[in-house]
Amino acid sequence: MSDIADYFLAHARSATRKARRMRRDTPSRGRQRVVARVYHLLAREAAYASNVEHLDDFRAARRLERQIGSG
């Protein structure tokens, strides 16, 4: 597994923990879980493909996570 895959997996774990801390009845929790799934998917794909290809997807997931945190 490459370093970037480990990096994505760490973000997936962090996002999952953040979602678990949120109240169940908030829509933000569902969005945070989606972000965690995206990070996990990126980690799995980064283990097999070129690392540079996933940077745009990672940036989009980070943008969404920041919007969830501020909203």
N, C-alpha and C positions, 0 to 999 in steps of 0.2 A: 504494500500500500504506500502510496506516495505521501509526501508532506502535505500537499493541498487536500488530499482526501481526509487526512487526520484533522486538518483545520476545519473542513466542512463538517466532519462528524462532531467535533467539539462544539461548533455552533448549533448543530442539531440537538445535542444534549442540553445545551443552555436554553434554547428556545422551548424545548419540551418541559424543562423545569419551570420556566417562566409561565408557561400555559397552565401547568398544574397548580401554581400559586394563585392564579386568577379565580375569581368567583365563577361558578358554573353557569349562571344565567346571563353572562355578558357576551355579546357578539364578538368582542375582541378576543375572547378565549379561543373561539373557533378559528379565527384568522391566525392567531399565534400558532395553533396546531398545524395549520396549513403551511406556515413558514417553516416550522420544524420538519415537516414532511419534505418540503422542497430542499432544505439543507441536507437531509438524509439521502434523498435521491441524487443530489449533486455529489455527495461523498461516494456513493456507489458508482456513479458514472466516472468520476475522476480517477477511480482506481484502475479503470480500463482504457480511458481515452486521454487525449492531450489535455493538460491542465489549463492552457490558455483559453480553450473553447468555453469554459464554464465561468469565466470571470463576469461576463455580462449577466448571466443568470444569477450569480452570487450578488452582484450589485443591486439587481432588481429585488431580490429577497431581502437584502439589508434595508433598502428604501421602504419596503412594505413594513418591515419590523419597526422601523423608526416611526412610521405613521401610526402604527398600532400603539406604540408607547406614548406618543404625544396626544393621541385622541381619546 
